[in-house]
Amino acid sequence: MNKAYKVILVAMSGVRVFNEKLFKTGLTLPGFVDRSRVIASLPSLGLLTLAAHTPENWEVIYKELDAYSNDDIVAILDEKPNIVAFSALTARINETYQLAARFRKQGITVVIGGLHASALPDEAKAHADAVVQGECEMLWEGLLKDYENKVLKNLYSSLSEPKMAFQLDDSRVPAYNLLDINNYNRLTIQTTRGCSHHCNFCAASRTISEYKKKPVELIKKELDKIFEIWEDPFIELADDNTFIDKKWSKELLKLFANYKMKWFTETDISIAYDDKLLELLAKSNCMQVLIGFESINLESLKGLDGGWKSKQFDNYSKAIDKIQSYGITVNGCFVLGFDSDTKETFRETEKFIRESKLSDVQITILTAFPCTDLYYQLKKENRLLPDYWDKCTLFDVTYIPKNFSVVELENEFQNLMTRVYSDDLVKKRKKIFKQTLLNRRKFITS
Ligand code: SF4
């Protein structure tokens, strides 16, 4: 059926590293590359959700632009869309603005949304016909209607006063049918939005929405849809911190146990204190939880989130062992470059990683994402580097560090990467990973 209008949803997907030396190092480190590949191949759940909220009279095309050529852009132009709508994070926002200019020159209406545009809508407005700030589900249909009526506004916001909050009870199943499933090794679903912790560097937890949960019966509908197109899927939860509400989490895990799937999510260390939850995680075939331990420097943890994380510090090793005793592998995340960090912190981080029984590790550099508490603090102290959006990759330095020069921090980080992802440590973690999964057998067969 010919539709009256056409929108192309463009995900600026993929992982970027600005520092060339670090980029080249990363390309040769197997443990680092594995996770980067997974992230790069995840579809944009935000755009698939928008697609589900698009009225019938609009044709929807979904595209991902990671490594792309001029032919890819020409192919989008050849579709003659009415609207091209981008979703982009800070690291690729300048690239998005350049593409937006090219499309607008051809008379195509450009819409920009996502975390960066939500944090800095005034900046994005200079590059788009319309900016979507905050939760798109409530705004999208109105935006398209305004386009049809030739009264498009330059800002659609759920965050400006009076604030609007989307109820996850009203969620629609994302349009997974737009994907060629052969191109993906994981699909994403969202079960919670936001996070009740308030880490000062975190852009994900509050920019779009306060913490909220999706009703379990709606999550079931999404799983059913995925199973229609993929009989044995690997699911990655697109949540910031899944298991904040333990009672709701147990209902979620009982649902997951009914499906033949492997899955992964991000959470905090508190799951280690709840045996029943761990048992349900094991029974539902959770392969891995990614936990932000953030730092092994207690001083850096203090003041990070009001104090909760620093209180967990002494439990790190015990928590990792406990979670993995249930057959759930732990991917530990550490951030380097806090004001209290010194060269000693890099050595201590390596020592902790070396001595711990972590199945996987992720290290990143503290990043001043726009409009986070960290950003405002560094801005006030005049320590933000000029024009650094491209460097918001988690692997580049975006500010003037306290105890290092920029180059020293880059070098310390690169050296730590090389050691943490060395052949012997990657091999050791792979062995732990396999052994950990064996622990799950006793819960699945019981
Ligand atoms: S616990 Fe994680 S998701 Fe929550 S605020 Fe901290 S960094 Fe963000």
Boltz pocket constraint, residues with backbone or C-beta under 6 A from the ligand:
constraints:
  - pocket:
      binder: B
      contacts: [[A, 194], [A, 195], [A, 196], [A, 197], [A, 198], [A, 199], [A, 202], [A, 203], [A, 204], [A, 205], [A, 240], [A, 241], [A, 268], [A, 292], [A, 305]]
      max_distance: 6.0
